[in-house]
Amino acid sequence: MERTIIRLDASHRDAAITTLAAAFQDDPAMAYMLPDPAVRPARLTMLMRWFFDEHLKNGVIFGTPGAEAVTLWRPPGQIHAETPLWDPGALRFVPIFRLGLGRALRTDAGIHAHLPEGESWFYLKMAGVRPDCQGKGLGGLTIRTGLAEAAGLGLPAVLETATPSNVGLYQRLGFGVRSEWDVAKGGPHFWTMVNMTPGAED
């Protein structure tokens, strides 16, 4: 397994989608939006396919050459560009979430409400490591590549997580907690975190 981090493209699509779907099987937010574990793997594959394709068009994707580790980033100017789930053109989400669409809408609304204003950020939308490759430092290595990209422009980075064990990991990578919040109507707890680069202002 190579520890080199590269910019992934369409040739890595299938492997990256497989990694992300597997990595998020037990994620609290995904479990909230897709509560049935019997259908979650197939629905997550559909969702990650959409995320990957969106970031091919509007973002930056870093990962290992075999896509064992994958990070999806939104560069400045694209943080708020994502088609919201409630958009009439986003009917693709109905087969993914079905009766859980309301939970997905509330989660999406909470995430966007707690992102910093403006577009002068690098936004880490998603980071995942294939389960059989976890614990080898690939996630941190891949995230640092995105942070280096942000630092090169003197810009801060932002992310959110609903996984408590991730908070310490991100803190070790230089992120600090900006806010903690809960998805409406009993949804999961989130941490929105910011990594300030030298010279960047909050």
Backbone as JSON Lines, residues from 0, in Angstrom:
{"i":0,"aa":"M","n":[0.84,-1.19,0.0],"ca":[0.0,0.0,0.0],"c":[0.88,1.25,0.0]}
{"i":1,"aa":"E","n":[0.66,2.13,-0.95],"ca":[1.44,3.35,-1.04],"c":[0.96,4.38,-0.03]}
{"i":2,"aa":"R","n":[1.91,5.09,0.59],"ca":[1.57,6.16,1.52],"c":[1.65,7.53,0.85]}
{"i":3,"aa":"T","n":[1.8,7.52,-0.47],"ca":[1.78,8.76,-1.23],"c":[0.35,9.27,-1.32]}
{"i":4,"aa":"I","n":[0.18,10.58,-1.24],"ca":[-1.15,11.18,-1.38],"c":[-1.19,11.94,-2.7]}
{"i":5,"aa":"I","n":[-2.22,11.67,-3.49],"ca":[-2.37,12.29,-4.8],"c":[-3.77,12.91,-4.9]}
{"i":6,"aa":"R","n":[-3.95,13.65,-5.97],"ca":[-5.29,14.17,-6.27],"c":[-6.04,13.09,-7.06]}
{"i":7,"aa":"L","n":[-7.15,12.62,-6.53],"ca":[-7.9,11.55,-7.19],"c":[-8.77,12.12,-8.3]}
{"i":8,"aa":"D","n":[-9.03,11.28,-9.3],"ca":[-9.86,11.69,-10.42],"c":[-10.87,10.58,-10.74]}
{"i":9,"aa":"A","n":[-11.49,10.67,-11.9],"ca":[-12.56,9.73,-12.25],"c":[-12.07,8.29,-12.31]}
{"i":10,"aa":"S","n":[-10.79,8.09,-12.55],"ca":[-10.28,6.72,-12.63],"c":[-10.29,6.03,-11.26]}
{"i":11,"aa":"H","n":[-10.39,6.82,-10.18],"ca":[-10.41,6.27,-8.83],"c":[-11.83,6.16,-8.28]}
{"i":12,"aa":"R","n":[-12.81,6.45,-9.1],"ca":[-14.19,6.61,-8.62],"c":[-14.71,5.39,-7.88]}
{"i":13,"aa":"D","n":[-14.65,4.23,-8.48],"ca":[-15.24,3.04,-7.85],"c":[-14.56,2.7,-6.53]}
{"i":14,"aa":"A","n":[-13.23,2.74,-6.52],"ca":[-12.5,2.41,-5.3],"c":[-12.77,3.43,-4.2]}
{"i":15,"aa":"A","n":[-12.85,4.71,-4.57],"ca":[-13.1,5.74,-3.57],"c":[-14.5,5.62,-2.98]}
{"i":16,"aa":"I","n":[-15.48,5.35,-3.82],"ca":[-16.86,5.18,-3.34],"c":[-16.95,3.99,-2.39]}
{"i":17,"aa":"T","n":[-16.28,2.9,-2.74],"ca":[-16.26,1.73,-1.86],"c":[-15.66,2.07,-0.51]}
{"i":18,"aa":"T","n":[-14.55,2.81,-0.51],"ca":[-13.9,3.2,0.74],"c":[-14.81,4.07,1.59]}
{"i":19,"aa":"L","n":[-15.4,5.09,1.0],"ca":[-16.23,6.01,1.76],"c":[-17.48,5.32,2.31]}
{"i":20,"aa":"A","n":[-18.12,4.49,1.5],"ca":[-19.32,3.79,1.96],"c":[-19.0,2.88,3.14]}
{"i":21,"aa":"A","n":[-17.87,2.18,3.06],"ca":[-17.49,1.29,4.16],"c":[-17.09,2.07,5.4]}
{"i":22,"aa":"A","n":[-16.39,3.18,5.21],"ca":[-15.9,3.97,6.34],"c":[-17.02,4.6,7.14]}
{"i":23,"aa":"F","n":[-18.15,4.89,6.49],"ca":[-19.23,5.6,7.16],"c":[-20.39,4.7,7.6]}
{"i":24,"aa":"Q","n":[-20.19,3.39,7.59],"ca":[-21.26,2.47,7.98],"c":[-21.77,2.75,9.39]}
{"i":25,"aa":"D","n":[-20.87,3.07,10.3],"ca":[-21.25,3.25,11.7],"c":[-21.2,4.71,12.14]}
{"i":26,"aa":"D","n":[-21.08,5.61,11.2],"ca":[-21.07,7.03,11.51],"c":[-22.41,7.43,12.12]}
{"i":27,"aa":"P","n":[-22.43,8.16,13.25],"ca":[-23.7,8.5,13.9],"c":[-24.67,9.26,13.01]}
{"i":28,"aa":"A","n":[-24.16,10.18,12.2],"ca":[-25.05,10.95,11.33],"c":[-25.65,10.06,10.24]}
{"i":29,"aa":"M","n":[-24.83,9.19,9.65],"ca":[-25.36,8.3,8.62],"c":[-26.34,7.3,9.21]}
{"i":30,"aa":"A","n":[-26.06,6.82,10.41],"ca":[-26.99,5.89,11.06],"c":[-28.3,6.58,11.39]}
{"i":31,"aa":"Y","n":[-28.26,7.85,11.72],"ca":[-29.48,8.62,11.99],"c":[-30.3,8.81,10.72]}
{"i":32,"aa":"M","n":[-29.62,9.14,9.62],"ca":[-30.34,9.38,8.36],"c":[-30.76,8.08,7.69]}
{"i":33,"aa":"L","n":[-29.99,7.02,7.9],"ca":[-30.26,5.72,7.3],"c":[-30.29,4.68,8.42]}
{"i":34,"aa":"P","n":[-31.37,4.65,9.19],"ca":[-31.37,3.85,10.42],"c":[-31.43,2.34,10.22]}
{"i":35,"aa":"D","n":[-31.84,1.87,9.07],"ca":[-31.96,0.43,8.85],"c":[-30.61,-0.12,8.4]}
{"i":36,"aa":"P","n":[-29.92,-0.89,9.25],"ca":[-28.6,-1.4,8.87],"c":[-28.63,-2.36,7.7]}
{"i":37,"aa":"A","n":[-29.8,-2.93,7.42],"ca":[-29.9,-3.88,6.31],"c":[-29.78,-3.2,4.96]}
{"i":38,"aa":"V","n":[-30.24,-1.96,4.87],"ca":[-30.2,-1.25,3.6],"c":[-29.12,-0.17,3.56]}
{"i":39,"aa":"R","n":[-28.52,0.1,4.72],"ca":[-27.56,1.2,4.78],"c":[-26.39,1.03,3.81]}
{"i":40,"aa":"P","n":[-25.77,-0.16,3.67],"ca":[-24.63,-0.26,2.75],"c":[-24.96,0.16,1.32]}
{"i":41,"aa":"A","n":[-26.08,-0.3,0.8],"ca":[-26.45,0.05,-0.59],"c":[-26.79,1.52,-0.71]}
{"i":42,"aa":"R","n":[-27.48,2.07,0.29],"ca":[-27.86,3.48,0.22],"c":[-26.63,4.37,0.37]}
{"i":43,"aa":"L","n":[-25.7,3.97,1.24],"ca":[-24.47,4.75,1.39],"c":[-23.66,4.75,0.11]}
{"i":44,"aa":"T","n":[-23.65,3.64,-0.59],"ca":[-22.93,3.6,-1.87],"c":[-23.53,4.6,-2.84]}
{"i":45,"aa":"M","n":[-24.86,4.69,-2.88],"ca":[-25.51,5.67,-3.75],"c":[-25.15,7.09,-3.33]}
{"i":46,"aa":"L","n":[-25.16,7.35,-2.02],"ca":[-24.87,8.69,-1.51],"c":[-23.42,9.08,-1.78]}
{"i":47,"aa":"M","n":[-22.5,8.14,-1.53],"ca":[-21.09,8.45,-1.75],"c":[-20.77,8.64,-3.22]}
{"i":48,"aa":"R","n":[-21.51,7.96,-4.08],"ca":[-21.34,8.18,-5.52],"c":[-21.66,9.63,-5.86]}
{"i":49,"aa":"W","n":[-22.75,10.13,-5.27],"ca":[-23.13,11.52,-5.52],"c":[-22.08,12.47,-4.96]}
{"i":50,"aa":"F","n":[-21.63,12.23,-3.72],"ca":[-20.61,13.09,-3.12],"c":[-19.34,13.12,-3.97]}
{"i":51,"aa":"F","n":[-18.89,11.96,-4.4],"ca":[-17.65,11.9,-5.18],"c":[-17.81,12.68,-6.48]}
{"i":52,"aa":"D","n":[-18.9,12.46,-7.2],"ca":[-19.11,13.15,-8.47],"c":[-19.23,14.66,-8.28]}
{"i":53,"aa":"E","n":[-19.9,15.07,-7.2],"ca":[-20.0,16.5,-6.91],"c":[-18.62,17.13,-6.68]}
{"i":54,"aa":"H","n":[-17.76,16.4,-5.98],"ca":[-16.44,16.96,-5.7],"c":[-15.51,16.87,-6.9]}
{"i":55,"aa":"L","n":[-15.77,15.97,-7.82],"ca":[-15.02,16.0,-9.08],"c":[-15.3,17.3,-9.82]}
{"i":56,"aa":"K","n":[-16.53,17.78,-9.73],"ca":[-16.93,19.0,-10.45],"c":[-16.59,20.26,-9.67]}
{"i":57,"aa":"N","n":[-16.82,20.24,-8.38],"ca":[-16.77,21.47,-7.6],"c":[-15.77,21.46,-6.46]}
{"i":58,"aa":"G","n":[-14.95,20.43,-6.38],"ca":[-14.06,20.34,-5.23],"c":[-12.71,19.76,-5.58]}
{"i":59,"aa":"V","n":[-12.06,19.26,-4.54],"ca":[-10.75,18.64,-4.64],"c":[-10.81,17.33,-3.87]}
{"i":60,"aa":"I","n":[-10.28,16.26,-4.45],"ca":[-10.3,14.95,-3.8],"c":[-8.86,14.48,-3.66]}
{"i":61,"aa":"F","n":[-8.43,14.3,-2.42],"ca":[-7.1,13.77,-2.14],"c":[-7.23,12.36,-1.57]}
{"i":62,"aa":"G","n":[-6.26,11.52,-1.89],"ca":[-6.28,10.18,-1.33],"c":[-5.04,9.41,-1.74]}
{"i":63,"aa":"T","n":[-4.96,8.19,-1.25],"ca":[-3.89,7.29,-1.66],"c":[-4.17,6.8,-3.08]}
{"i":64,"aa":"P","n":[-3.14,6.37,-3.81],"ca":[-3.35,5.91,-5.19],"c":[-4.37,4.79,-5.32]}
{"i":65,"aa":"G","n":[-4.48,3.94,-4.3],"ca":[-5.48,2.88,-4.33],"c":[-6.8,3.26,-3.69]}
{"i":66,"aa":"A","n":[-6.93,4.54,-3.31],"ca":[-8.14,5.08,-2.66],"c":[-8.48,4.36,-1.36]}
{"i":67,"aa":"E","n":[-7.43,3.88,-0.66],"ca":[-7.68,3.3,0.67],"c":[-8.06,4.39,1.67]}
{"i":68,"aa":"A","n":[-7.6,5.61,1.41],"ca":[-7.95,6.79,2.19],"c":[-8.41,7.86,1.21]}
{"i":69,"aa":"V","n":[-9.51,8.53,1.55],"ca":[-10.11,9.51,0.63],"c":[-10.58,10.71,1.44]}
{"i":70,"aa":"T","n":[-10.29,11.91,0.96],"ca":[-10.83,13.12,1.56],"c":[-11.46,13.98,0.47]}
{"i":71,"aa":"L","n":[-12.63,14.51,0.76],"ca":[-13.36,15.37,-0.16],"c":[-13.32,16.79,0.39]}
{"i":72,"aa":"W","n":[-12.8,17.71,-0.4],"ca":[-12.62,19.1,0.02],"c":[-13.38,20.04,-0.89]}
{"i":73,"aa":"R","n":[-13.89,21.12,-0.31],"ca":[-14.44,22.23,-1.08],"c":[-13.5,23.41,-0.96]}
{"i":74,"aa":"P","n":[-12.98,23.91,-2.08],"ca":[-12.07,25.06,-2.03],"c":[-12.85,26.36,-1.87]}
{"i":75,"aa":"P","n":[-12.17,27.45,-1.6],"ca":[-12.84,28.74,-1.5],"c":[-13.7,29.01,-2.73]}
{"i":76,"aa":"G","n":[-14.89,29.53,-2.48],"ca":[-15.82,29.82,-3.57],"c":[-16.79,28.7,-3.84]}
{"i":77,"aa":"Q","n":[-16.56,27.51,-3.25],"ca":[-17.43,26.37,-3.5],"c":[-18.03,25.78,-2.22]}
{"i":78,"aa":"I","n":[-17.75,26.38,-1.07],"ca":[-18.21,25.81,0.2],"c":[-19.72,25.72,0.26]}
{"i":79,"aa":"H","n":[-20.4,26.76,-0.18],"ca":[-21.85,26.78,-0.12],"c":[-22.49,26.48,-1.47]}
{"i":80,"aa":"A","n":[-21.7,25.92,-2.39],"ca":[-22.2,25.69,-3.75],"c":[-22.99,24.4,-3.89]}
{"i":81,"aa":"E","n":[-22.93,23.53,-2.9],"ca":[-23.59,22.23,-3.0],"c":[-25.1,22.39,-3.14]}
{"i":82,"aa":"T","n":[-25.7,21.62,-4.05],"ca":[-27.14,21.63,-4.21],"c":[-27.8,21.16,-2.91]}
{"i":83,"aa":"P","n":[-28.62,22.0,-2.28],"ca":[-29.25,21.57,-1.02],"c":[-30.21,20.41,-1.25]}
{"i":84,"aa":"L","n":[-30.39,19.61,-0.21],"ca":[-31.24,18.43,-0.36],"c":[-32.68,18.79,-0.69]}
{"i":85,"aa":"W","n":[-33.11,19.99,-0.28],"ca":[-34.5,20.35,-0.5],"c":[-34.75,20.93,-1.89]}
{"i":86,"aa":"D","n":[-33.7,21.1,-2.67],"ca":[-33.86,21.66,-4.01],"c":[-34.71,20.74,-4.87]}
{"i":87,"aa":"P","n":[-35.67,21.29,-5.65],"ca":[-36.52,20.43,-6.48],"c":[-35.73,19.55,-7.45]}
{"i":88,"aa":"G","n":[-34.54,19.99,-7.8],"ca":[-33.74,19.19,-8.71],"c":[-33.0,18.05,-8.03]}
{"i":89,"aa":"A","n":[-33.16,17.93,-6.71],"ca":[-32.42,16.93,-5.96],"c":[-33.28,15.71,-5.65]}
{"i":90,"aa":"L","n":[-34.16,15.34,-6.56],"ca":[-35.02,14.18,-6.33],"c":[-34.22,12.88,-6.26]}
{"i":91,"aa":"R","n":[-32.96,12.94,-6.66],"ca":[-32.1,11.76,-6.56],"c":[-31.97,11.28,-5.13]}
{"i":92,"aa":"F","n":[-32.23,12.16,-4.16],"ca":[-32.06,11.77,-2.76],"c":[-33.25,10.97,-2.23]}
{"i":93,"aa":"V","n":[-34.38,11.02,-2.91],"ca":[-35.55,10.29,-2.42],"c":[-35.27,8.79,-2.36]}
{"i":94,"aa":"P","n":[-34.72,8.16,-3.41],"ca":[-34.44,6.73,-3.3],"c":[-33.36,6.38,-2.29]}
{"i":95,"aa":"I","n":[-32.53,7.35,-1.94],"ca":[-31.48,7.08,-0.95],"c":[-32.05,7.1,0.46]}
{"i":96,"aa":"F","n":[-32.76,8.18,0.8],"ca":[-33.21,8.36,2.17],"c":[-34.64,7.88,2.41]}
{"i":97,"aa":"R","n":[-35.48,7.94,1.38],"ca":[-36.88,7.5,1.49],"c":[-37.54,8.11,2.71]}
{"i":98,"aa":"L","n":[-38.04,7.29,3.63],"ca":[-38.76,7.83,4.79],"c":[-37.83,8.6,5.73]}
{"i":99,"aa":"G","n":[-36.54,8.45,5.55],"ca":[-35.58,9.2,6.37],"c":[-35.2,10.54,5.77]}
{"i":100,"aa":"L","n":[-35.89,10.96,4.7],"ca":[-35.52,12.22,4.05],"c":[-35.63,13.39,5.01]}
{"i":101,"aa":"G","n":[-36.63,13.39,5.88],"ca":[-36.75,14.47,6.85],"c":[-35.55,14.55,7.77]}
{"i":102,"aa":"R","n":[-35.04,13.42,8.2],"ca":[-33.84,13.42,9.04],"c":[-32.64,13.96,8.26]}
{"i":103,"aa":"A","n":[-32.56,13.57,6.98],"ca":[-31.46,14.07,6.15],"c":[-31.55,15.58,5.96]}
{"i":104,"aa":"L","n":[-32.76,16.08,5.76],"ca":[-32.95,17.53,5.59],"c":[-32.54,18.28,6.84]}
{"i":105,"aa":"R","n":[-32.91,17.76,8.0],"ca":[-32.56,18.43,9.25],"c":[-31.05,18.42,9.47]}
{"i":106,"aa":"T","n":[-30.42,17.3,9.14],"ca":[-28.96,17.21,9.28],"c":[-28.27,18.18,8.35]}
{"i":107,"aa":"D","n":[-28.69,18.22,7.11],"ca":[-28.11,19.12,6.12],"c":[-28.28,20.57,6.55]}
{"i":108,"aa":"A","n":[-29.47,20.91,7.05],"ca":[-29.72,22.28,7.49],"c":[-28.82,22.65,8.67]}
{"i":109,"aa":"G","n":[-28.64,21.73,9.6],"ca":[-27.78,22.01,10.74],"c":[-26.34,22.22,10.34]}
{"i":110,"aa":"I","n":[-25.86,21.39,9.43],"ca":[-24.47,21.53,8.96],"c":[-24.25,22.9,8.34]}
{"i":111,"aa":"H","n":[-25.14,23.29,7.44],"ca":[-24.97,24.57,6.75],"c":[-25.14,25.75,7.69]}
{"i":112,"aa":"A","n":[-26.01,25.61,8.7],"ca":[-26.21,26.71,9.65],"c":[-24.98,26.97,10.51]}
{"i":113,"aa":"H","n":[-24.14,25.96,10.68],"ca":[-22.98,26.1,11.56],"c":[-21.66,26.26,10.81]}
{"i":114,"aa":"L","n":[-21.7,26.28,9.49],"ca":[-20.49,26.59,8.74],"c":[-20.17,28.07,8.89]}
{"i":115,"aa":"P","n":[-18.9,28.43,8.91],"ca":[-18.55,29.86,8.94],"c":[-19.11,30.58,7.72]}
{"i":116,"aa":"E","n":[-19.42,31.84,7.91],"ca":[-19.91,32.63,6.79],"c":[-18.8,32.87,5.78]}
{"i":117,"aa":"G","n":[-19.21,33.18,4.57],"ca":[-18.24,33.51,3.54],"c":[-17.65,32.28,2.88]}
{"i":118,"aa":"E","n":[-16.73,32.52,1.98],"ca":[-16.16,31.45,1.16],"c":[-14.64,31.35,1.26]}
{"i":119,"aa":"S","n":[-14.06,32.06,2.19],"ca":[-12.59,32.05,2.3],"c":[-12.12,30.94,3.23]}
{"i":120,"aa":"W","n":[-12.47,29.71,2.86],"ca":[-12.16,28.55,3.69],"c":[-11.84,27.36,2.78]}
{"i":121,"aa":"F","n":[-11.13,26.39,3.33],"ca":[-11.1,25.05,2.76],"c":[-11.99,24.19,3.64]}
{"i":122,"aa":"Y","n":[-12.94,23.54,3.02],"ca":[-13.95,22.78,3.76],"c":[-13.71,21.29,3.55]}
{"i":123,"aa":"L","n":[-13.38,20.61,4.63],"ca":[-13.23,19.15,4.58],"c":[-14.62,18.54,4.75]}
{"i":124,"aa":"K","n":[-15.24,18.21,3.65],"ca":[-16.59,17.68,3.68],"c":[-16.63,16.25,4.2]}
{"i":125,"aa":"M","n":[-15.63,15.46,3.85],"ca":[-15.68,14.05,4.22],"c":[-14.27,13.46,4.18]}
{"i":126,"aa":"A","n":[-13.99,12.61,5.16],"ca":[-12.71,11.89,5.19],"c":[-13.0,10.46,5.61]}
{"i":127,"aa":"G","n":[-12.47,9.51,4.86],"ca":[-12.71,8.12,5.19],"c":[-11.52,7.24,4.83]}
{"i":128,"aa":"V","n":[-11.31,6.22,5.64],"ca":[-10.27,5.22,5.4],"c":[-10.95,3.85,5.36]}
{"i":129,"aa":"R","n":[-10.6,3.07,4.37],"ca":[-11.18,1.73,4.27],"c":[-10.94,0.97,5.57]}
{"i":130,"aa":"P","n":[-11.93,0.3,6.12],"ca":[-11.79,-0.31,7.46],"c":[-10.56,-1.19,7.63]}
{"i":131,"aa":"D","n":[-10.18,-1.96,6.62],"ca":[-9.03,-2.84,6.78],"c":[-7.7,-2.09,6.72]}
{"i":132,"aa":"C","n":[-7.75,-0.79,6.44],"ca":[-6.53,0.02,6.37],"c":[-6.49,1.08,7.48]}
{"i":133,"aa":"Q","n":[-7.44,1.06,8.38],"ca":[-7.47,2.05,9.45],"c":[-6.38,1.75,10.47]}
{"i":134,"aa":"G","n":[-5.99,2.79,11.2],"ca":[-4.96,2.64,12.22],"c":[-3.55,2.69,11.7]}
{"i":135,"aa":"K","n":[-3.37,3.06,10.44],"ca":[-2.04,3.12,9.84],"c":[-1.59,4.54,9.51]}
{"i":136,"aa":"G","n":[-2.34,5.51,9.96],"ca":[-1.97,6.9,9.74],"c":[-2.35,7.47,8.39]}
{"i":137,"aa":"L","n":[-3.11,6.72,7.6],"ca":[-3.45,7.2,6.26],"c":[-4.42,8.37,6.3]}
{"i":138,"aa":"G","n":[-5.37,8.34,7.26],"ca":[-6.33,9.42,7.36],"c":[-5.66,10.74,7.67]}
{"i":139,"aa":"G","n":[-4.78,10.73,8.68],"ca":[-4.07,11.95,9.03],"c":[-3.18,12.45,7.91]}
{"i":140,"aa":"L","n":[-2.53,11.52,7.23],"ca":[-1.65,11.89,6.11],"c":[-2.45,12.57,5.0]}
{"i":141,"aa":"T","n":[-3.61,12.03,4.71],"ca":[-4.44,12.59,3.64],"c":[-5.01,13.94,4.03]}
{"i":142,"aa":"I","n":[-5.44,14.08,5.27],"ca":[-5.98,15.36,5.73],"c":[-4.89,16.43,5.73]}
{"i":143,"aa":"R","n":[-3.69,16.06,6.13],"ca":[-2.59,17.05,6.12],"c":[-2.3,17.58,4.72]}
{"i":144,"aa":"T","n":[-2.54,16.76,3.71],"ca":[-2.34,17.25,2.34],"c":[-3.3,18.38,2.03]}
{"i":145,"aa":"G","n":[-4.56,18.22,2.44],"ca":[-5.53,19.3,2.25],"c":[-5.19,20.52,3.08]}
{"i":146,"aa":"L","n":[-4.72,20.3,4.31],"ca":[-4.34,21.42,5.15],"c":[-3.16,22.18,4.56]}
{"i":147,"aa":"A","n":[-2.24,21.46,3.94],"ca":[-1.11,22.12,3.28],"c":[-1.59,22.98,2.11]}
{"i":148,"aa":"E","n":[-2.59,22.48,1.41],"ca":[-3.17,23.26,0.31],"c":[-3.77,24.56,0.85]}
{"i":149,"aa":"A","n":[-4.5,24.46,1.97],"ca":[-5.09,25.65,2.58],"c":[-4.01,26.6,3.07]}
{"i":150,"aa":"A","n":[-2.99,26.04,3.73],"ca":[-1.92,26.87,4.27],"c":[-1.18,27.62,3.18]}
{"i":151,"aa":"G","n":[-1.06,26.99,2.01],"ca":[-0.38,27.65,0.9],"c":[-1.08,28.93,0.46]}
{"i":152,"aa":"L","n":[-2.38,29.0,0.74],"ca":[-3.15,30.19,0.4],"c":[-3.42,31.06,1.63]}
{"i":153,"aa":"G","n":[-2.88,30.64,2.79],"ca":[-3.11,31.41,4.02],"c":[-4.54,31.36,4.48]}
{"i":154,"aa":"L","n":[-5.23,30.25,4.21],"ca":[-6.65,30.14,4.53],"c":[-6.9,29.1,5.62]}
{"i":155,"aa":"P","n":[-7.94,29.29,6.43],"ca":[-8.3,28.28,7.41],"c":[-9.07,27.15,6.77]}
{"i":156,"aa":"A","n":[-9.18,26.04,7.51],"ca":[-9.97,24.9,7.06],"c":[-11.07,24.64,8.08]}
{"i":157,"aa":"V","n":[-12.17,24.08,7.62],"ca":[-13.31,23.81,8.49],"c":[-13.85,22.42,8.2]}
{"i":158,"aa":"L","n":[-14.39,21.78,9.22],"ca":[-15.04,20.48,9.06],"c":[-16.09,20.34,10.14]}
{"i":159,"aa":"E","n":[-16.92,19.3,10.01],"ca":[-17.8,18.91,11.11],"c":[-17.76,17.4,11.25]}
{"i":160,"aa":"T","n":[-17.96,16.93,12.47],"ca":[-18.01,15.5,12.71],"c":[-19.08,15.19,13.74]}
{"i":161,"aa":"A","n":[-19.69,14.03,13.61],"ca":[-20.65,13.56,14.6],"c":[-20.09,12.36,15.35]}
{"i":162,"aa":"T","n":[-18.83,12.04,15.13],"ca":[-18.19,10.89,15.77],"c":[-17.3,11.39,16.91]}
{"i":163,"aa":"P","n":[-17.66,11.11,18.16],"ca":[-16.88,11.65,19.29],"c":[-15.4,11.31,19.22]}
{"i":164,"aa":"S","n":[-15.07,10.09,18.81],"ca":[-13.66,9.69,18.79],"c":[-12.85,10.47,17.75]}
{"i":165,"aa":"N","n":[-13.52,11.1,16.78],"ca":[-12.81,11.87,15.77],"c":[-12.35,13.23,16.3]}
{"i":166,"aa":"V","n":[-13.0,13.71,17.36],"ca":[-12.68,15.06,17.84],"c":[-11.21,15.15,18.25]}
{"i":167,"aa":"G","n":[-10.74,14.19,19.03],"ca":[-9.34,14.19,19.45],"c":[-8.39,14.05,18.27]}
{"i":168,"aa":"L","n":[-8.77,13.22,17.29],"ca":[-7.94,13.06,16.09],"c":[-7.78,14.4,15.38]}
{"i":169,"aa":"Y","n":[-8.89,15.1,15.19],"ca":[-8.82,16.37,14.49],"c":[-8.07,17.42,15.32]}
{"i":170,"aa":"Q","n":[-8.21,17.36,16.63],"ca":[-7.45,18.29,17.47],"c":[-5.96,18.06,17.32]}
{"i":171,"aa":"R","n":[-5.55,16.81,17.2],"ca":[-4.12,16.51,17.01],"c":[-3.63,17.01,15.66]}
{"i":172,"aa":"L","n":[-4.55,17.2,14.72],"ca":[-4.19,17.74,13.41],"c":[-4.27,19.26,13.37]}
{"i":173,"aa":"G","n":[-4.55,19.87,14.52],"ca":[-4.56,21.32,14.61],"c":[-5.92,21.98,14.57]}
{"i":174,"aa":"F","n":[-7.0,21.2,14.55],"ca":[-8.34,21.78,14.56],"c":[-8.77,22.08,15.99]}
{"i":175,"aa":"G","n":[-9.55,23.14,16.14],"ca":[-10.17,23.46,17.41],"c":[-11.68,23.49,17.26]}
{"i":176,"aa":"V","n":[-12.39,23.25,18.33],"ca":[-13.85,23.21,18.28],"c":[-14.39,24.64,18.17]}
{"i":177,"aa":"R","n":[-15.13,24.89,17.13],"ca":[-15.78,26.19,16.94],"c":[-17.15,26.22,17.6]}
{"i":178,"aa":"S","n":[-17.9,25.12,17.46],"ca":[-19.22,25.03,18.08],"c":[-19.61,23.57,18.21]}
{"i":179,"aa":"E","n":[-20.49,23.31,19.18],"ca":[-21.13,22.01,19.32],"c":[-22.63,22.22,19.2]}
{"i":180,"aa":"W","n":[-23.29,21.3,18.54],"ca":[-24.71,21.48,18.29],"c":[-25.37,20.14,18.01]}
{"i":181,"aa":"D","n":[-26.7,20.13,18.12],"ca":[-27.48,18.92,17.88],"c":[-28.42,19.13,16.7]}
{"i":182,"aa":"V","n":[-28.56,18.11,15.9],"ca":[-29.57,18.14,14.84],"c":[-30.94,18.21,15.49]}
{"i":183,"aa":"A","n":[-31.81,19.01,14.92],"ca":[-33.15,19.22,15.49],"c":[-33.91,17.9,15.63]}
{"i":184,"aa":"K","n":[-34.81,17.88,16.6],"ca":[-35.72,16.76,16.84],"c":[-34.99,15.48,17.21]}
{"i":185,"aa":"G","n":[-34.0,15.63,18.11],"ca":[-33.34,14.45,18.64],"c":[-32.27,13.84,17.77]}
{"i":186,"aa":"G","n":[-31.73,14.61,16.84],"ca":[-30.68,14.1,15.97],"c":[-29.33,14.05,16.65]}
{"i":187,"aa":"P","n":[-28.3,13.62,15.94],"ca":[-26.98,13.44,16.54],"c":[-26.31,14.75,16.92]}
{"i":188,"aa":"H","n":[-25.34,14.63,17.81],"ca":[-24.53,15.75,18.26],"c":[-23.37,15.94,17.29]}
{"i":189,"aa":"F","n":[-23.1,17.19,16.95],"ca":[-22.02,17.51,16.02],"c":[-21.02,18.45,16.66]}
{"i":190,"aa":"W","n":[-19.8,18.37,16.16],"ca":[-18.75,19.34,16.45],"c":[-18.36,20.0,15.13]}
{"i":191,"aa":"T","n":[-18.41,21.31,15.06],"ca":[-17.86,22.04,13.92],"c":[-16.48,22.54,14.36]}
{"i":192,"aa":"M","n":[-15.47,22.27,13.56],"ca":[-14.09,22.52,13.97],"c":[-13.35,23.33,12.9]}
{"i":193,"aa":"V","n":[-12.41,24.14,13.36],"ca":[-11.66,25.03,12.47],"c":[-10.17,24.84,12.71]}
{"i":194,"aa":"N","n":[-9.4,24.83,11.63],"ca":[-7.95,24.8,11.67],"c":[-7.47,26.13,11.09]}
{"i":195,"aa":"M","n":[-6.88,26.95,11.95],"ca":[-6.44,28.26,11.5],"c":[-4.99,28.19,11.02]}
{"i":196,"aa":"T","n":[-4.76,28.6,9.8],"ca":[-3.41,28.65,9.27],"c":[-2.74,29.95,9.67]}
{"i":197,"aa":"P","n":[-1.41,30.02,9.66],"ca":[-0.73,31.26,10.03],"c":[-1.21,32.44,9.2]}
{"i":198,"aa":"G","n":[-1.62,33.49,9.87],"ca":[-2.05,34.69,9.17],"c":[-3.52,34.71,8.82]}
{"i":199,"aa":"A","n":[-4.23,33.58,8.99],"ca":[-5.65,33.56,8.69],"c":[-6.42,34.1,9.88]}
{"i":200,"aa":"E","n":[-7.56,34.7,9.59],"ca":[-8.39,35.26,10.64],"c":[-9.72,34.54,10.67]}
{"i":201,"aa":"D","n":[-10.24,34.33,11.89],"ca":[-11.53,33.67,12.07],"c":[-12.64,34.65,11.72]}
